[in-house]
Amino acid sequence: MNKIKKHIEKSNKVPRYTSYPTAPHFNEGVDSDLVNVWYNNLYKKVDNISLYVHIPFCEKLCLFCGCNMKVVNKYDPIQQYLDLLEKEILLISKALKNCPHIKHLHFGGGSPTALKGADFRKLMQVLKKYFPIDEKTDIAVEIDPRTVDDEKMTSYTDSGMNRISLGVQDFNEQVQKSVNRVQPYDLIKLVIDKLKKQGVKSINMDIMYGLPFQTLETLDDTLEKVLSLSPDRLSVFGYAHVPWMKAHQKLIPEEVLPDTTLRLQMYEKIKNYFVNNGYKAIGLDHFAKVTDTMVEALDNKKLNRNFQGYTTDTANALIGIGHSSIGYTPDGYMQNYLEPQQYKKSLEDGNLPIKKGFTVSDVDIFRRNIINEIMCYLEVDLKKYNDDWSNFFSDEISRLGELIDDNLISLDDGVIRVPDTSRSLIRIVSASFDTYLNNGKGKHSSAI
Ligand SMILES: C[S@@+](CC[C@H](N)C(=O)[O-])C[C@H]1O[C@@H](n2cnc3c(N)ncnc32)[C@H](O)[C@@H]1O
C-alpha cells in the first residue's frame, strides 16, 4: 500500500482516459462544418451508432458534483432546453444520411429525472421519429431517487428503458448531510422495487469514496446496504476534488476529506467486499455480478470505455446531444458548447452546436488501443503493436521503470501486466503511453 501511495502522490494528476486524446486537448479546428461531413459519411464507416442525451439540470446541488449541470427551481429553462434539443436532434438526423441502427441510448446529466414524465415521453417520441430506435436498442436513464416519481418511472418503462443508473453515493447520514444529498435507504429501495416490478432488468448504482466524514467504519454499513439492494453493476468513483473548476466544492472543507492513505484503504475495502460477494472487478472503478453482460464483455475482450465509463457498447460512434455532450466517430471526437447561449445561437443559426473536438490520426488510434487495453484488461501485449517493441516503446518502458522495480507491475516478453493489487495504478500506467500528457495541458484530479 505504501509503494502504491508513493506512486500516486508522485505522479502528476492523471486523466481517467474516457477518451484518447483527452478532452483538454480538444481544439476548435473541429467545428460544425467538419462534424457535418463526419456525420454525412458515418453510414459508410459504422454499422450502428449510440446516442447520449445530456439533461444538465438538477433540483438541488450536491456539493461533490463535478458534472456539467445547473440547479433550477423553475421549469421554464427546462422547457426551453427541450425545444433546443428537438432542434439539435433534427439537425443531426439531417446530417446522418442512412442513419445506422441505434445500439445504445443513454440519458445522463445532471438528472434526467428533472424532466416531467410527459416531457420525457415526448422527447423519446422525437428521438424515435428521427433515429432507428427499436426493441433491440439498449435504453438507460440516470435516476436521482429523490426526484423521481411514479409518473416519471412509468414514462421511462413505457418508452422502452431497460437499464437504470441510480446515484446512491453513500448511506451514512453525516456524509449525506455534508454533501447536501440526503436520501434514506428506504427511498432508494422503494424506487428499485417499483422499477423492477415495471420490468427494468438491469440496475447500476453509483457509489463514491473519499467523501467528507467517510471512514472505513461508515463504509461497512454503506456496503452492506448496497449489497442488500443487489445492483447488477456498480460504478465506484473516488471523489474528485477540483474546486478550481467547480467553485461549489469550496464549500467542502479540505480537512474533513480522507487523505490518500485512507482513500486507498477505502478503494481496497470496497473492491474486496464486492469481489467476495459475487461481483467481478472491472477496470478502474466498475463491478458487475459475475452473471452480468459486462463480465461477459470483459471475458470476451469486448469491453469498451467511453465518456460514461466502462460499457458493453460496441458501436464505433457515439453522438452526444445537449450542452457539453461529447461524442466520437471514427474520424474523431466532438464536443458541444458548454455555454447555454452559444449552444442556443448555434442551433438557431441552423448549425450543429459543436464547440471543439479532435481529429484523430492513426497514431492516436494506435495509442488509444494500447490505453484501452490497460484500462479495460489491466494488460497489454506490446508485441502486437510493434515487433521491435523494446526499442519502439523505450521511452514508455523507462517511464514505467519504477513501477516495475517496485514489483507493482510486470513486463515479461513485451506483456505489461497490472495485478489486481495494483489496479488503482492503471491510470498511471496508461499515462506513460499518452504523448500529449507531457505538454502540460489539462489539470486532472488525484489518481486515486
Ligand atoms: C453525472 S452524475 C449524475 C447522476 C444522477 N443525476 C444523480 O442522482 O446524482 C453521475 C455520477 O458521477 C459521480 N460524481 C459526480 N461528481 C463527482 C466527483 N466530483 N467525483 C467523483 N465522482 C463524481 C456520482 O457518483 C454521480 O452519481
The ligand as an SDF file (V2000), in Angstrom:
LIG
                    3D

 27 29  0  0  0  0  0  0  0  0999 V2000
  -23.3750   12.5360  -13.9590 C   0  0  0  0  0  0  0  0  0  0  0  0
  -23.6010   12.2370  -12.2740 S   0  0  0  0  0  0  0  0  0  0  0  0
  -25.3530   12.2490  -12.2520 C   0  0  0  0  0  0  0  0  0  0  0  0
  -26.1170   11.1620  -11.5370 C   0  0  0  0  0  0  0  0  0  0  0  0
  -27.5150   11.4630  -11.0260 C   0  0  0  0  0  0  0  0  0  0  0  0
  -28.0900   12.6190  -11.5610 N   0  0  0  0  0  0  0  0  0  0  0  0
  -27.5600   11.5640   -9.5170 C   0  0  0  0  0  0  0  0  0  0  0  0
  -28.5530   11.1440   -8.9780 O   0  0  0  0  0  0  0  0  0  0  0  0
  -26.6380   12.0540   -8.9230 O   0  0  0  0  0  0  0  0  0  0  0  0
  -23.0710   10.6140  -12.2180 C   0  0  0  0  0  0  0  0  0  0  0  0
  -22.2100   10.2480  -11.0690 C   0  0  0  0  0  0  0  0  0  0  0  0
  -20.9700   10.9120  -11.0940 O   0  0  0  0  0  0  0  0  0  0  0  0
  -20.3890   10.7910   -9.8030 C   0  0  0  0  0  0  0  0  0  0  0  0
  -19.7530   12.0660   -9.4920 N   0  0  0  0  0  0  0  0  0  0  0  0
  -20.2750   13.3020   -9.5220 C   0  0  0  0  0  0  0  0  0  0  0  0
  -19.3800   14.2120   -9.1270 N   0  0  0  0  0  0  0  0  0  0  0  0
  -18.2380   13.5530   -8.8530 C   0  0  0  0  0  0  0  0  0  0  0  0
  -16.9340   13.9280   -8.4060 C   0  0  0  0  0  0  0  0  0  0  0  0
  -16.6320   15.2030   -8.1430 N   0  0  0  0  0  0  0  0  0  0  0  0
  -16.0130   12.9680   -8.2430 N   0  0  0  0  0  0  0  0  0  0  0  0
  -16.2820   11.6680   -8.4930 C   0  0  0  0  0  0  0  0  0  0  0  0
  -17.4920   11.2490   -8.9100 N   0  0  0  0  0  0  0  0  0  0  0  0
  -18.4530   12.1740   -9.0900 C   0  0  0  0  0  0  0  0  0  0  0  0
  -21.5240   10.4580   -8.8310 C   0  0  0  0  0  0  0  0  0  0  0  0
  -21.3440    9.1480   -8.3580 O   0  0  0  0  0  0  0  0  0  0  0  0
  -22.7500   10.5730   -9.7070 C   0  0  0  0  0  0  0  0  0  0  0  0
  -23.7670    9.7000   -9.3250 O   0  0  0  0  0  0  0  0  0  0  0  0
  1  2  1  0
  2  3  1  0
  2 10  1  0
  3  4  1  0
  4  5  1  0
  5  6  1  0
  5  7  1  0
  7  8  2  0
  7  9  1  0
 10 11  1  0
 11 12  1  0
 11 26  1  0
 12 13  1  0
 13 14  1  0
 13 24  1  0
 14 15  1  0
 14 23  1  0
 15 16  2  0
 16 17  1  0
 17 18  1  0
 17 23  2  0
 18 19  1  0
 18 20  2  0
 20 21  1  0
 21 22  2  0
 22 23  1  0
 24 25  1  0
 24 26  1  0
 26 27  1  0
M  CHG  2   2   1   9  -1
M  END
$$$$
